[in-house]
């Protein structure tokens, strides 16, 4: 009886962990919608590739957080319209339009699995003319 209970518990935990990861991309999308740089940076990897209209480079997690916070603050995020999200090898991605007071930006966010959780590896914002 004890081994049956242990087996059920293990199966339940595995199933719950498999459902938890897809929610991560949804939480990132939610942070984009609300312009929540702190909420978004919670999912950053140790190094993040950022491509913005004025700068593009690989930044540490702390640097990327400051840059995204500054970008959101300077542009006044109004919302995010999801165009597509999907699976990529080892992670997830989303593509959409970041709506700001300064204009709209085409947004790409790429996540990868790392140490049992998903982290943001790359963010691209390109101005839509």
Buried (B, 14 or more C-beta within 10 A) or exposed (E): EEEEEEEEEEEEEEEEEEEEBEEBBEBBBBBBBBBBBEBBBBBBBEEBBBEBEEEEEEBEBEBBBEBBBEBBEEBEBEBBEBEEBEEEEEBBBBBBBBBBEBEBBBBBBBBBBEEEEBBBBBBBBBEEE
